[in-house]
């Protein structure tokens, strides 16, 4: 009745997409803390969907290719658009901020398209390294920056936040080899981000609502 390939890995990918949309809704409604939580949930889904997919032994070539494509589409929303919405909701709305956000989204799109091109060029669709900073990297930076806004004057963060986005954007399209993150390192990073979220709920009541 419907087209597409549906398995547990792709459903996890789509759960990340749903979480990102909810992150945007929460951020634009002023609930920054819950927006960050939903954003990190999307990052968690991205961390595990590929591992789940590789554990599925009976996937056809078309299923594998569809998994690559749906992951890229969802990543563009989750890590190319959602961080922009959160940054805008935090008050970064000047002309320079908007230009930085546009560049961030464009570089994210280029990075994902390049990754797909590399993956499809390989018969097994497997990548043993990344070229450029992986787009989910923003998951490890944005929660810390939002937490920092609870302690650092807005006039300072008004400069820090756009610069951080700008550096990450250039990192997306930088032609350097980066090894894939191990599961252990990923879980450590998740623990750090969970600590940032806890800090937001403890210290961010006044500023972030």
N, C-alpha and C positions, 0 to 999 in steps of 0.2 A: 504493500500500500504506500509506503514511503521509501524514498531512496536514501542511501547512506549505509555506513557500516557501523554497527553498534556492538561494542564489547565493553568490558569493565574499564579498560584503559581510556577509551574515548569518552565514556561517561564521567570519569574523573576529570578529564580535560574540560568537558562541558560544565562540570561543577565549578571549576576554576573561573570559567567565563561568567557564570551566574553570580559568583562571589564578587567578581570585579564590578559588575553592573550594580550590585547592592552597595559596594563601596562608594561608587559614584553618587548614588542616591543619598546615602548617609552623609557624605561630605558636603554635597550641595544643600542639604537640609541643616547643616551646622553641627552634625554629630560626627566630628572628626575622629574621635576615638573609635567608634564602631566602624567608621570607614577604613581606618588603618587595620582593624581586626579582619575585616572582610578582604582587604587587600593582601594581608599576609596569608589568609586561607587560600587565596588564589595562587600565591607563591608555593604553598605547601602542595597543592594539587599538581602544579607544574613539576615539582621535585620528584613526585612519585609516578606520574602517569607514564613516563617513558620506561621506568623500571618495570611497571606492571605490564606494559606492552611487550617488552622483551621476554617476559616470562610466559607469554601466550605462544605456544609452539605451533599451533595450527593455523596461524594467520596466512592468508594468501598474499600475493604481491600487491594486489589492489588494496587490500585492507591495510597493509603497511604504508602504502603511499597515501591513502586517505588519512591515516593517523598522523603522518608528517604534516599534511595540509591543514587538518583541523586544529592541530596543535599551534601552527603558525598563526592562523586566523585568531584563535583565542588569545595567544600571547600578545598580539598587536593591541587588542582591547585591554588585556590585563596589565601589560607593562609598557605599552606605548601611549595609551589614552588615559587610563585611570590615574597614573601619577600626575598627569597634567591637570585633571579635574581636582584632585586633592590639593595640588599646589595653588590652583586658582581659588579654591575654597579657603585656603589659609590666608588669603589676602594679597597674593602676588598677581596684581592686575594692571600693572603699568605697561607702557609700550614695550620696554625692554623685556619685561617678564613674558609678555605674550610672544614676542619674537623667539625667546629662548624655548618656550613651550612648543612652539611650532617646529623649531629645529630639532628638539628632542623627539617629537613624534615622527618627523621625517627620517631622522637617523635610525630610529627604531625600526621603521618600515624597511629601510634599505638593509639593515642588519639581518632582519628576518628573511627577506627575499634572497639575500646572499647565502644565508645558511641553507635554505631550501635548495638553491642551485647546487651547492656543494653536496648535499645529501643525496639528491636525485642522481647526481653524476656517478654515484657509487652503486654498484649492483646490489649490495646488501643493505643500502640505505643507512649504514652505520657510520658514525663520526667518532674518531678517537681523540679529537681535540676541537676547540673552538677557534675561529678566526675573529678577533675582536672580542670585546667584553660581551658576555651573554646578556640578553635583554632582561632576564629576571634579576640581574644584579641590583636593580633599583629597589628590590624588596629588602636588601640588606642595608640600604642607606636611608631611605625615606622615613621609616619609623624612628630611627635615631634623630633625624633632623626635626621631626615633629616633636619629639620629646625635648629636644634642645630648646625649642621655642617656649617651653614652660619656664626656662631659667635664664634665657638670653633675651635682652631687649629686642623688640620687633624691628627697631631701626637697624640693628646688626644683622638679624636674620633676613631682612629685606635685601641684603647684599649676599649673604652666605647661600641662601637657598637657590637663587638663579644661577650662581656660579657652580654649585654642585650639579645642577641639572645640565649645565653647559658642558662640564667636564665629562659627565657620564655619556652625554650625547656623542661627543667626539670619540669616547672610548668604544662606543658601539661600532664605529666604522674604521677604527684604527687597525691597520694590517699587522697584527701580532698574533702569534700562536698562544693560546691559553689552554692548559690542561683541564680536562673535565673534573669537576668537583666530586670527591668521593662521598659515599653515603655518610660516613662518620663526620666529615667536615661539614656536610650539609646539615646534619642534625645538631652539630654544635652551633652553627649559625642560626638555626631555628630557635635554639634555646636562648641565644643572645637577643633575638628579635622578640621572643616571648617576654624577656625581662624588660625590654623597652615598652612593650604594651602594658605590662604591669605598672611600670613607672608612669605611663600616661594616665592610667586610671587612679593612681595614688596622688599624682602631683598636678594633673592637668584639668582639674574640675573648674577652676576659675577661668583659665584662658580658653580651653577647648570645649567646654560645655559637656 
